[in-house]
Amino acid sequence: MDKTQWYKLEDVEQLSAQEKIRLTQKYVNCGMVNLFGLLGFDKAWASSAEGMYITLSDGRRILDMSGGNGVLGLGHNHPRILAARSKINNEKRLELCKAFISPYVAALAANMANLLPGDLEYSFFCNSGAEAIEGALKLAEKHHGSNRLGLVYTDQSFHGKSHAAMSVSSLDDSRKNFKLLEQCYQVPYGDAGALEQLFIQHCQRGDGRPDLCAFLVEAIHGTRIIFPPEGYLRKVRELCTRYDVLLIVDEIYTGFGHTGYWFAFQAEGIVPDIVCYSKTFGGGKASIAGYTTRTPVFLKAYGNTGEALMHSSTFSGMSEECATAIEALNIFKDENLIDRARDLGEYLGQQLRNLQTKYPDRIIDVRGRGLLWGVELKPPMEQVEQLVSRILPDKSSILPALAGVMVLAELFHKHNILAYLGFTRRNLVVFSPSLIVDKKELDQAVGALDAILSLGWLSLGSSFIARKVLK
Ligand SMILES: Cc1ncc(COP(=O)(O)O)c(C=O)c1O
């Protein structure tokens, strides 16, 4: 084992492609390198990124239509975000406010209260989506007490990979390998009647309230772009109020304008009890997440001085992270990005629907809202599967995803466009660009998809294989 090599920051930029792969295989995750290899992404090295574009080390400019899976609402390295971070650093601000009250946390929480409807006013900031979900679930448990610990979630859910988040994430197949929380109950997404039935079944205690503390749901299932029926959230809100169960809405993926609203739940005009958010909240630079809850919920759970630090974490409220989020929210407001997402989103949706009309045998569905759109592909013909499966080491990992994987690879290698695939629904090609995208870039992406679909699966399969063989 070679432990002699020690890297300085300057060395990192000089690493050869081979060395980067070797180090990742040996010290990070060997299977992950293989997955990158399937798409040929192990041959592309990003050297810098700005706005809508990633520049590769070979000089190619990639139009990033992935929006960093929800993180890059403001694009890569937004100049105002960079300036905000530099300001904090140049002024040598206190980063870790543990002995002092943080003005950055205070102002960010006030802004979130301003932005969110009703009495959603108390915020807790942390560093990842799963952590925000953990915090929200704990808050609900504490609020309702130990007789009402049950959690309800849906059959179309992904809320993160920590133990608690995974326990309420039906789509995460890997959870069968791990110990899950008890008293977690699944209901069908979009079915308010089923939720009410579950609430009724759990009302055994005689006071008309179920032994459940919270229902956790996404307003739109962002990672697969699945919409509940119109009115679902309003009905759910009404049920949660009637049965005194806290309604937690996960806006980690859909928050901050991606769907043409600050938060996707606002399309139904409801006020949840707790809202979780992350991703774009950090302006593409800060790893910051959080939840905001209604005043009475917070005060009942953690309002007493003795309970004030019952939920906390070391890196909660780092100044640079909070300052970045404050600036991100201001950019959204100053640049009117929510309206922009709504307008451009309508245009993108129309262009994609035109493609569906043009290729009814290749596209099953086109759906989205704002600047979050998915194109669901019909799985390719059997012959293509047979052809491609011959050269794949692990067929089971790719065959169900073949249509999406081939299109994604072609978009990237031939058209210099980065998109991504739906979570566990790999035949869903997702365009979720930053909100700074322009019409020309949307046209470029749709045009590329048009060109690819016009080729047909056999031709796509051949270039996919050629790329693997010529590796
Ligand atoms: C809807 C939703 N909730 C929670 C999470 C978990 O966030 P994180 O990966 O930051 O833990 C994700 C991540 O993609 C998500 O899409």
The ligand as a Gaussian input file, in Angstrom:
#p B3LYP/6-31G(d) Opt

LIG

0 1
 C      -36.775000      15.637000      -1.685000
 C      -35.478000      15.368000      -1.008000
 N      -35.430000      15.298000       0.320000
 C      -34.284000      15.060000       0.979000
 C      -33.103000      14.870000       0.297000
 C      -31.836000      14.572000       1.044000
 O      -30.931000      15.620000       0.974000
 P      -29.381000      15.355000       1.254000
 O      -28.867000      14.524000       0.141000
 O      -28.776000      16.720000       1.300000
 O      -29.299000      14.665000       2.570000
 C      -33.101000      14.937000      -1.095000
 C      -31.862000      14.737000      -1.863000
 O      -31.812000      14.669000      -3.045000
 C      -34.319000      15.196000      -1.765000
 O      -34.376000      15.256000      -3.098000

